Amino acid sequence: MLLVLCTAAAGDWRCRARRQLLYEVAANAEWRAIMRTRHCLTASCLDTPTESAWATLYMHGSELNFLNKTSLTRYESYTPPVDPGGWTC
Protein backbone atom coordinates (compact mmCIF):
# COMPACT_ATOMS: atom_id res chain seq x y z
CA MET A 1 0.00 0.00 0.00
CA LEU A 2 2.76 2.42 0.97
CA LEU A 3 4.68 1.50 -2.17
CA VAL A 4 1.67 2.34 -4.34
CA LEU A 5 1.30 5.71 -2.65
CA CYS A 6 5.00 6.40 -3.03
CA THR A 7 4.91 5.46 -6.70
CA ALA A 8 2.01 7.81 -7.29
CA ALA A 9 3.86 10.64 -5.59
CA ALA A 10 7.31 9.96 -7.09
CA GLY A 11 9.84 12.62 -6.19
CA ASP A 12 7.88 13.73 -3.15
CA TRP A 13 10.13 14.34 -0.14
CA ARG A 14 7.53 12.78 2.14
CA CYS A 15 7.75 9.57 0.14
CA ARG A 16 11.53 9.47 0.60
CA ALA A 17 11.09 10.13 4.32
CA ARG A 18 8.62 7.25 4.61
CA ARG A 19 11.00 4.89 2.80
CA GLN A 20 13.82 5.98 5.09
CA LEU A 21 11.63 5.38 8.14
CA LEU A 22 10.70 1.88 6.92
CA TYR A 23 14.38 1.10 6.34
CA GLU A 24 15.32 2.28 9.84
CA VAL A 25 12.54 0.21 11.44
CA ALA A 26 13.63 -2.91 9.52
CA ALA A 27 17.31 -2.35 10.35
CA ASN A 28 16.48 -1.81 14.03
CA ALA A 29 14.42 -5.01 14.13
CA GLU A 30 17.27 -6.97 12.52
CA TRP A 31 19.80 -5.55 14.97
CA ARG A 32 17.59 -6.50 17.93
CA ALA A 33 17.23 -10.06 16.61
CA ILE A 34 21.00 -10.40 16.26
CA MET A 35 21.63 -9.03 19.76
CA ARG A 36 18.96 -11.33 21.21
CA THR A 37 20.73 -14.44 19.91
CA ARG A 38 24.10 -13.30 21.35
CA HIS A 39 26.15 -15.35 18.88
CA CYS A 40 29.21 -13.15 19.09
CA LEU A 41 32.57 -13.45 20.81
CA THR A 42 34.51 -10.57 22.29
CA ALA A 43 38.05 -9.74 21.19
CA SER A 44 39.46 -10.88 24.54
CA CYS A 45 38.65 -14.45 23.56
CA LEU A 46 40.77 -14.47 20.38
CA ASP A 47 43.98 -16.49 20.51
CA THR A 48 47.13 -16.97 18.48
CA PRO A 49 47.00 -19.51 15.62
CA THR A 50 49.47 -21.82 17.40
CA GLU A 51 47.23 -22.41 20.42
CA SER A 52 44.21 -24.67 20.67
CA ALA A 53 41.06 -22.57 20.36
CA TRP A 54 39.07 -24.68 22.81
CA ALA A 55 41.82 -24.75 25.43
CA THR A 56 42.30 -21.00 25.18
CA LEU A 57 38.56 -20.43 25.44
CA TYR A 58 38.31 -22.66 28.51
CA MET A 59 41.41 -21.33 30.28
CA HIS A 60 41.27 -17.62 29.42
CA GLY A 61 37.80 -16.90 28.05
CA SER A 62 35.04 -15.24 30.02
CA GLU A 63 31.88 -17.04 31.11
CA LEU A 64 29.95 -15.18 28.41
CA ASN A 65 32.32 -16.32 25.65
CA PHE A 66 32.26 -19.91 26.91
CA LEU A 67 28.47 -19.88 27.11
CA ASN A 68 28.09 -18.41 23.61
CA LYS A 69 30.45 -20.93 22.03
CA THR A 70 29.29 -24.11 23.78
CA SER A 71 25.85 -23.32 25.28
CA LEU A 72 27.23 -24.78 28.52
CA THR A 73 28.62 -23.32 31.68
CA ARG A 74 32.00 -24.43 33.00
CA TYR A 75 30.27 -26.38 35.79
CA GLU A 76 28.13 -28.35 33.33
CA SER A 77 31.06 -29.16 31.08
CA TYR A 78 33.09 -30.73 33.91
CA THR A 79 32.69 -34.49 34.11
CA PRO A 80 34.48 -36.23 36.96
CA PRO A 81 36.83 -39.09 36.03
CA VAL A 82 35.35 -42.57 36.16
CA ASP A 83 37.01 -45.15 38.41
CA PRO A 84 37.29 -48.32 36.28
CA GLY A 85 38.05 -50.38 39.40
CA GLY A 86 34.49 -49.91 40.61
CA TRP A 87 32.93 -51.68 37.62
CA THR A 88 31.64 -55.20 37.93
CA CYS A 89 30.81 -57.48 35.02
Summary of the structure (lengths in Angstrom):
residues: 89
radius of gyration: 25.5
end to end distance: 74.0
largest distance: 84.0
contacts: 156
relative contact order: 0.08
helix: 65%
strand: 0%
